[in-house]
Amino acid sequence: MNLLFSEEAASLASHIETSAYLAPGELVSTAPLFSAGIIDSMSLIELIAFTEKRFDIRVPAEDITLDNWDSLERILAYIARKRG
């Protein structure tokens, strides 16, 4: 299943939009989140906690990288890899 078009992806996008004070539907899946300043380090930690709870995964410290967390698309790919 492609997570990018799932209800789970929509809930993650909505969470990011709310946290970043973006309008609903404003978040583009490839938009850089952290490197463009849409979210800061505290928001990233909160996003990781939300993701762990919502998707029932554990995120070790070594996985907290821009490659995994700098866009909705990258986060969803990371979740898909974690789920196997």
N, C-alpha and C positions, 0 to 999 in steps of 0.2 A: 504494500500500500504506500502510495506517495503521501508523506506527511504534509507536504507543502499545501495541499488542497483539502486537508482534513478539518474536522471540527476541532481537533486538538491544536492544529496550527492557528485556527481562528482565535482560540482562547489565549494562546501565547501572544499573538499579535495584539489582541485587545489589552492584555496585561501590559505589554510594552508601551502601547499608546497611552494608556492611563498613567503609567509611571512617568512617562516622558512628557506628559501634558500635550499630546498630539490629538488631533481630531480623529474620530473613528474613521478608519479606512485610509488615513494619511500615510501610514507606514508602508514603505515599499520593501518587499522581501529581501532585496539585495542592498538596501541602504546601510552604510556603515553606522553602527550604533555607538560604539565606544570611541573609535578613532575620529569620528565627526562630532563628538560631544553631545550626542542625543541622550546618552546615559553616562553617568559618572561611575566611579569605583563603588560607591555605596549602592547605587542602583543596580550595578552588575551583581553584587553579592546578593541583593534581594531577588534579582531575576534568577540567579542560580538556585536559591532556596525554593522559589516558586516552581521552577522546572523540576527539581528533585521531587517535590511533593506531587505535582500534577502528573508527571510522567513516570513516577515510581522508579527513579534511577538514582544512583549515587554519582557525584561529580568529585573526583579526587583533585587535589590542588594542581597536579601536573596537567590536568585537562583544561585549566582556566587560562586559555590563550585566545588571541584575536582570531586565530584560524578556526576556533570552535565557537566563539561568542560574539563576533563583530557584526553579525547581521541575522535577521530572522532565518534566512535560508541556511546559513552556517549552523545556527543552533538546531534547526530541524534535522540537518544532516548528522550532526553530532548525536542527537537523540536516537536517530535511526541506527547509527553504528552501535550505540550503547545497548540498544534492545536486541541487536543481532539480527 
